[in-house]
Amino acid sequence: MFISTVQAAEAGPAQASGMSTIIMMVLFAVVFYFLLIRPQSKRAKEHKTMLEAIQKGDEVVTSGGILGKVSKITDSFIVLNVAQGVEMKFQKHSVTATLPKGTIKEVNS
């Protein structure tokens, strides 16, 4: 009786199998994908679509918070009319949102 107790004590607690470790790693990767990678790629795709849809005359806001009306578009730059007779050139990817028509008039009045 004493010998079997000693042998059981030497064996130690049951160790986790290699399969459960692999399952936990796969589960972690799936959660990481759905919580971090997928939403970020979705936002990037929406931003790219928005930038492609910008046309002359659209009202936009930049990442710096500057409101302006698009007066010229090139492949990588956009020229905004921010005040009467004042035009500023920005990189196209700095545009964060398009605004409904008439927003700038509402803000100025």
C-alpha positions as CSV (number, residue, x, y, z in Angstrom):
1,M,0.0,0.0,0.0
2,F,2.8,2.4,0.9
3,I,4.7,1.7,-2.3
4,S,1.8,2.4,-4.6
5,T,1.2,5.8,-2.9
6,V,4.9,6.8,-3.4
7,Q,4.8,5.7,-7.1
8,A,1.6,7.8,-7.6
9,A,3.3,10.8,-6.0
10,E,6.4,10.5,-8.2
11,A,4.2,10.6,-11.4
12,G,3.0,14.1,-10.5
13,P,-0.2,15.8,-11.8
14,A,-1.6,14.8,-15.1
15,Q,0.1,16.9,-17.9
16,A,-1.8,18.5,-20.7
17,S,-1.7,16.6,-24.0
18,G,-0.1,18.1,-27.1
19,M,-3.4,18.0,-28.8
20,S,-5.1,20.4,-26.4
21,T,-2.2,22.8,-26.8
22,I,-2.6,22.8,-30.6
23,I,-6.4,23.4,-30.2
24,M,-5.8,26.4,-27.9
25,M,-3.3,27.9,-30.4
26,V,-5.8,27.5,-33.3
27,L,-8.6,29.0,-31.1
28,F,-6.3,31.9,-30.2
29,A,-5.5,32.5,-33.9
30,V,-9.2,32.4,-34.9
31,V,-10.2,34.9,-32.2
32,F,-7.2,37.1,-33.1
33,Y,-8.4,37.1,-36.8
34,F,-12.0,38.0,-36.1
35,L,-11.3,40.6,-33.4
36,L,-8.3,42.4,-35.0
37,I,-7.3,41.5,-38.5
38,R,-10.7,41.3,-40.2
39,P,-12.2,44.6,-39.0
40,Q,-9.0,46.4,-39.9
41,S,-8.9,45.1,-43.4
42,K,-12.6,45.9,-43.8
43,R,-12.0,49.5,-42.8
44,A,-9.1,49.8,-45.2
45,K,-11.2,48.5,-48.0
46,E,-14.0,50.9,-47.2
47,H,-11.5,53.9,-47.1
48,K,-10.0,52.8,-50.5
49,T,-13.5,52.7,-52.0
50,M,-14.3,56.1,-50.6
51,L,-11.2,57.6,-52.0
52,E,-11.9,56.2,-55.5
53,A,-15.4,57.6,-55.4
54,I,-14.3,61.2,-54.7
55,Q,-15.1,63.6,-57.5
56,K,-14.6,67.3,-58.2
57,G,-17.1,69.3,-56.2
58,D,-17.4,66.9,-53.2
59,E,-17.1,68.2,-49.7
60,V,-14.5,66.3,-47.6
61,V,-12.7,66.4,-44.3
62,T,-9.0,65.6,-43.9
63,S,-7.3,63.7,-41.1
64,G,-6.2,67.2,-39.7
65,G,-9.9,68.3,-39.5
66,I,-9.8,70.7,-42.4
67,L,-13.1,71.0,-44.3
68,G,-12.9,71.7,-48.0
69,K,-14.5,71.4,-51.4
70,V,-12.5,69.3,-54.0
71,S,-11.3,71.5,-56.9
72,K,-8.8,69.1,-58.5
73,I,-7.9,65.4,-58.2
74,T,-4.7,63.7,-59.4
75,D,-3.5,60.1,-58.7
76,S,-2.0,60.8,-55.3
77,F,-3.0,64.4,-54.5
78,I,-6.2,66.3,-54.0
79,V,-6.6,70.1,-54.1
80,L,-9.2,71.5,-51.7
81,N,-10.8,74.9,-51.7
82,V,-10.9,75.7,-48.0
83,A,-12.0,79.3,-48.2
84,Q,-12.8,81.8,-51.0
85,G,-9.6,82.0,-53.1
86,V,-7.6,79.7,-50.8
87,E,-6.6,76.3,-52.1
88,M,-4.6,73.7,-50.3
89,K,-3.0,70.5,-51.7
90,F,-3.2,67.3,-49.7
91,Q,-2.2,63.7,-50.2
92,K,-5.3,61.7,-51.2
93,H,-5.1,59.2,-48.4
94,S,-5.4,62.0,-45.8
95,V,-9.1,62.4,-46.6
96,T,-11.0,60.7,-43.9
97,A,-14.6,61.3,-44.9
98,T,-16.9,62.7,-47.5
99,L,-19.6,65.1,-46.3
100,P,-23.1,65.7,-47.6
101,K,-23.5,68.6,-50.0
102,G,-24.1,71.9,-48.2
103,T,-22.2,71.0,-45.0
104,I,-19.6,73.7,-45.4
105,K,-22.3,76.3,-45.9
106,E,-24.0,75.2,-42.7
107,V,-20.8,75.4,-40.8
108,N,-19.9,78.9,-42.1
109,S,-23.3,80.4,-41.3
